[in-house]
Structures are given as C-alpha cells and as structure tokens.
C-alpha cells in the first residue's frame, strides 16, 4: 500500500489552507447587558439619596471596567460627601453581583448565534473580563459558556483602559491563535483601539451608552446585535484575514 510522507512544504501549505482563527469578546458587556445593569444599580442607589441619575451622567462618569471604581467621581458630580464613597462602591459591587446571579442575567441570543457559528467553523472563542476570578467563573458557569469551550481571561486588577492590548494578546496566547487571526467583539472605543493595537480585527457592538463612541478602524459597527448575520460576517473576516509570514 502506498504511503505519503507530509513534507515541510506540504505542512506549510496545509496550514495556509486551514488556518485557525479566534473569536474574542468582553464577558460582562457583550455576553450579558452588564452596562445596563450598572446604570440601573447606580440610578437606584442615588435615588435613595434624592438624586436623579441620568443616562448622560452615567455615560460621562462610569467608564471603568468595574463600575464601582467610578463611585468617587459619581459622588463628587452629584454633590454627595466623600464619606459616602466607600459604601457606594460596596453597594454597586453587591448590586452587580445580585444581577449576575439573577434570572435577568441571561446570555444574549445574538452572542449565542455568533458562538455557535464560530464553533461550527472551527474558531476558538475566548472571553476577557475585569471581574474577580470567582465572580467570572460563576458567571461563565451560569451562562453555560463551557458548552462553547470559551477560554476565560480574568484581570481583576485591570486599570480603567481595560481590556488593553496586553489582555487581548494574552487571550490569543491562551487559545493558541495568532493575534492577526483573531476577531475581537468590542463595546467601547477603548476596547476597539487596544484590540486593533494587538493586531486583531474588530467588530464593534456598542450599546446605548457607547453608541456615540468612535470605532474607527473596526471592520463593522453593529448597531443592532440581534440582526447580525453571524455566519456571513465570520466567513468574510476569516476569508480575508492576512497574516504576514
């Protein structure tokens, strides 16, 4: 029986024909409506202090990867004493944990469709998050993301510009995919810029609090996530992704 030994040239050709791609996303802002939850938590807490908290104030003041980090700026902006800050931080943290554990916290259908399309095409998914490790693990389990074999990159010590390019690159390394073959779903301009800096292609998926952001450099800005043709956009981006030799 004839046998065929795969040469180095054959192997390189095979890799070129069947490259591996990655799909990245922000866990708490794209898997679930975490930013909407943060707004509701702040609005409810401030109402107890007699303060009406608007969407405009939220967009201007709450931009950290962990919304409780912005409690001091919020308190100052609405005229609350600094003595309220520590309690507000804890209340926001507790309020978000309650949301993540609630029935209202469900995996967005559009992301389910995208992950299903990704897995069918052999893409390796990964989620980045600024949640504490235990909180992130609980959320992944609750959302049953393990059925899609989603790798988790948790950075609880992240600064305000999370996720930075280093986090996106860490995610690419974790799933063993060249960063230039990764597609990043980003909900903010900071996430978009850092993913581009990491060499990834970006699909911008803003929510109502980030719709005004500048997503220059992204392949597409999806204003209506539910209307996304997951298979078509993945086919287009994986077909045209260029990786330098």
Beta strands, then each sheet from edge to edge (+ up, - down):
strand 1: 22-26
strand 2: 124-129
strand 3: 151-154
strand 4: 182-186
strand 5: 201-204
strand 6: 220-221
sheet 1: 3+ 2+ 1+ 4+ 5+ 6+
end
